[in-house]
Every structure is written in structure tokens, then in C-alpha cells.
Amino acid sequence: MNIVRDGNLHEDLIAFLVKRLKVQNYLELGAGNGETLMKVTLDAEPTCRFTAVDRKAPAFHIPSVAFFVCETQDFLANSAPALAPFDFVLIDADHHYEAVSSDLVGVFPHVTEHGLILLHDTFPASEADTDQGLCGDAWKAADWSSDLLMSAQAEKVTIPFSPGLTIIRKRSQHLAWTPA
């Protein structure tokens, strides 16, 4: 299989999922230049609440987004409990394995049953793409998350395009309507 490079595919896919799943409470850790947020907010449910976190003040303004300028771990410890539960979370902040792993562990308790957590930059096309300005070693968190998910009742898949997107679904049982 050839690895497809598409730097914007994740934005389109996330916006599609948010719209089609009728997401009600969206959280983005690492808003960057706001491109994903802008696409997501365009077609989402009018009742959807949007929260974004970045260590830098945004150079953009989207009226429907509550923006927190802080470290992701500070947000998860101090603000997330009051805003939760989230049914869709994008983790795309610090691209270091340790930071992505900490964000995943920190946000997991604040996600709804059958909620989605997406990790960006988890399928670099080459070793050169593991530069900290690109994917870093965030891809290791997609591998490591298997251990967390085994004990936490969740499932995951990594979409094989570069820079990559890993989708995690939190669940205690596969289908909500079946007996536990």
C-alpha cells in the first residue's frame, strides 16, 4: 500500500464526523491556526458547544468557540470537569509522545460513552516526518494507547494516511442497546 500524503484530509474528515454524528460538545486540544475549528464549526449542529485550548492566543476569532489560552494539562485539571462531558475530542497540541499520552489520559474521564477521541499526527510517512515541527513522536501514543484501551474499554483505529489520524471510541459495550 502506498502511503497517501494529505495534510488537510484530517480537517475534512473531522468536520464530516462532527456533522454526521451530530456532536453536541466538541473539544480541541491544540487549536493552532484554527483551520480545523473553522471547518468543524461551519456545518455542525447549531446546538453544538465548541471549546478550544492552546498555549498561544489565537490569531483568529470564531464567535461560537470558547477559547482557553493555557497548557492542556491545566485545562484538563481545572476547566474540563465543568464543561464535560465531551462527545468529540481532537488532540493536536504538543507533538511529543509524553504530552499526547498525558492529554489522552487526562481527557478520557471527561468523554461520554461512545464519544470519540482523535489523535492527530499518528502516521508519519517517513522518518523525516517525525521532526518536532511535523508529527514529532506523537505516533508512539497511538501505539501506547492500546495498553490504556485494553483496561478502559475502548477501541481504536489509525487511518493510514500521512500525517495520520487515530480514532478512539470510548465504550463499555459495543452496542448501547444490548444488555451488558
C-alpha positions as CSV (number, residue, x, y, z in Angstrom):
1,M,0.0,0.0,0.0
2,N,1.3,3.4,-0.9
3,I,1.1,6.0,1.9
4,V,-1.1,8.9,0.9
5,R,0.1,12.3,2.0
6,D,-2.8,14.7,2.6
7,G,-2.2,17.4,5.1
8,N,-5.8,18.6,5.1
9,L,-7.7,15.3,5.0
10,H,-8.0,15.2,8.8
11,E,-9.8,18.6,8.7
12,D,-12.3,17.4,6.2
13,L,-12.8,14.0,8.0
14,I,-13.2,15.6,11.4
15,A,-15.8,18.2,10.0
16,F,-17.7,15.3,8.3
17,L,-17.8,13.2,11.5
18,V,-18.8,16.2,13.7
19,K,-21.7,17.0,11.3
20,R,-22.9,13.4,10.7
21,L,-22.6,12.3,14.3
22,K,-24.5,15.4,15.4
23,V,-21.8,16.2,18.0
24,Q,-23.0,18.3,20.9
25,N,-19.8,19.1,22.9
26,Y,-16.6,19.4,20.9
27,L,-13.1,19.9,22.4
28,E,-10.0,20.7,20.6
29,L,-6.6,20.5,22.4
30,G,-4.1,22.4,20.3
31,A,-6.1,24.8,18.1
32,G,-3.0,26.1,16.2
33,N,-4.1,28.3,13.3
34,G,-7.7,27.4,13.7
35,E,-8.2,25.7,10.3
36,T,-9.8,22.6,11.8
37,L,-12.0,24.6,14.1
38,M,-13.2,26.8,11.2
39,K,-14.2,23.8,9.1
40,V,-15.8,22.0,12.0
41,T,-17.9,25.0,13.1
42,L,-19.3,25.7,9.6
43,D,-21.6,22.7,9.3
44,A,-22.0,21.4,12.9
45,E,-25.3,21.2,14.8
46,P,-26.4,24.8,15.8
47,T,-26.6,23.5,19.4
48,C,-23.0,22.2,19.5
49,R,-20.7,23.7,22.1
50,F,-17.1,24.3,20.9
51,T,-14.1,24.6,23.2
52,A,-10.6,25.1,22.1
53,V,-7.3,25.1,24.1
54,D,-3.9,26.3,23.0
55,R,-0.9,27.8,24.8
56,K,-0.9,30.7,22.4
57,A,-3.6,33.3,22.0
58,P,-5.4,32.7,18.7
59,A,-4.8,34.8,15.6
60,F,-8.4,34.2,14.6
61,H,-11.9,34.7,16.1
62,I,-14.8,32.3,15.8
63,P,-17.7,33.6,17.9
64,S,-19.1,30.1,18.7
65,V,-15.8,28.9,20.2
66,A,-14.8,29.3,23.9
67,F,-11.1,29.6,23.7
68,F,-8.7,28.8,26.7
69,V,-5.2,30.1,26.5
70,C,-3.3,27.7,28.7
71,E,-1.5,24.4,28.8
72,T,-3.7,21.4,28.0
73,Q,-3.0,19.7,31.4
74,D,-4.1,22.9,33.2
75,F,-7.3,23.0,31.2
76,L,-8.0,19.3,31.9
77,A,-7.4,19.7,35.6
78,N,-9.2,23.0,36.2
79,S,-11.8,23.7,33.4
80,A,-12.7,20.4,31.7
81,P,-14.7,19.0,34.6
82,A,-17.2,21.9,34.5
83,L,-17.5,21.7,30.6
84,A,-17.7,17.9,30.3
85,P,-18.8,15.5,29.2
86,F,-17.4,15.9,25.7
87,D,-18.6,13.6,22.9
88,F,-15.8,14.5,20.4
89,V,-12.2,15.5,21.3
90,L,-9.3,16.3,18.9
91,I,-5.8,16.0,20.5
92,D,-3.4,18.0,18.3
93,A,-1.3,20.1,20.8
94,D,2.2,19.2,21.8
95,H,3.6,16.5,19.4
96,H,5.7,14.8,22.0
97,Y,4.7,11.3,22.9
98,E,4.6,12.1,26.6
99,A,2.3,15.1,26.1
100,V,-0.1,13.3,23.7
101,S,-0.3,10.4,26.2
102,S,-0.9,12.8,29.1
103,D,-3.6,14.6,27.1
104,L,-5.3,11.2,26.3
105,V,-5.2,10.0,29.9
106,G,-6.4,13.4,31.1
107,V,-9.3,13.8,28.8
108,F,-10.5,10.2,28.9
109,P,-12.7,10.5,32.1
110,H,-14.4,13.6,30.5
111,V,-15.6,11.8,27.4
112,T,-19.1,10.4,27.0
113,E,-19.9,6.7,26.5
114,H,-19.4,6.1,22.7
115,G,-17.6,9.5,22.5
116,L,-14.7,9.9,20.1
117,I,-11.1,11.0,20.8
118,L,-8.9,11.7,17.8
119,L,-5.1,11.8,17.9
120,H,-3.5,13.7,15.0
121,D,-0.1,13.1,13.6
122,T,0.0,9.3,14.3
123,F,1.0,8.0,10.8
124,P,4.1,9.9,9.6
125,A,5.1,8.8,6.1
126,S,8.8,8.8,6.7
127,E,11.4,9.3,9.5
128,A,11.8,12.9,8.3
129,D,8.1,13.5,9.2
130,T,8.9,12.7,12.8
131,D,10.6,16.1,13.2
132,Q,9.0,18.0,16.1
133,G,7.8,20.7,13.7
134,L,5.8,18.0,11.9
135,C,4.5,14.8,13.6
136,G,7.1,14.5,16.3
137,D,6.8,11.2,18.1
138,A,3.1,11.6,18.6
139,W,2.7,8.4,16.6
140,K,4.0,6.5,19.6
141,A,0.9,7.5,21.6
142,A,-1.3,5.6,19.1
143,D,0.7,2.5,19.8
144,W,0.8,3.1,23.6
145,S,-2.9,3.8,23.7
146,S,-3.6,0.1,23.1
147,D,-2.5,-0.6,26.7
148,L,-4.8,2.1,28.1
149,L,-7.7,1.0,25.9
150,M,-7.4,-2.6,26.9
151,S,-8.2,-1.7,30.5
152,A,-10.5,1.2,29.8
153,Q,-12.9,-0.5,27.4
154,A,-12.3,1.4,24.2
155,E,-11.3,0.7,20.7
156,K,-9.1,2.4,18.1
157,V,-8.1,2.5,14.5
158,T,-5.4,4.6,12.8
159,I,-6.3,5.8,9.4
160,P,-3.2,5.1,7.1
161,F,-2.7,8.5,5.5
162,S,0.1,10.9,6.4
163,P,0.3,12.7,8.8
164,G,-2.3,10.3,10.3
165,L,-5.3,10.2,12.5
166,T,-6.1,7.7,15.2
167,I,-9.8,7.4,16.2
168,I,-10.6,6.1,19.7
169,R,-14.2,5.2,20.7
170,K,-14.8,5.1,24.5
171,R,-17.3,2.3,25.3
172,S,-18.2,-0.1,28.0
173,Q,-20.1,-2.3,25.5
174,H,-20.1,-2.4,21.7
175,L,-23.8,-1.5,21.2
176,A,-25.6,0.7,23.7
177,W,-28.9,-1.1,23.2
178,T,-27.6,-4.6,24.1
179,P,-27.6,-5.9,27.6
180,A,-24.2,-5.5,29.4
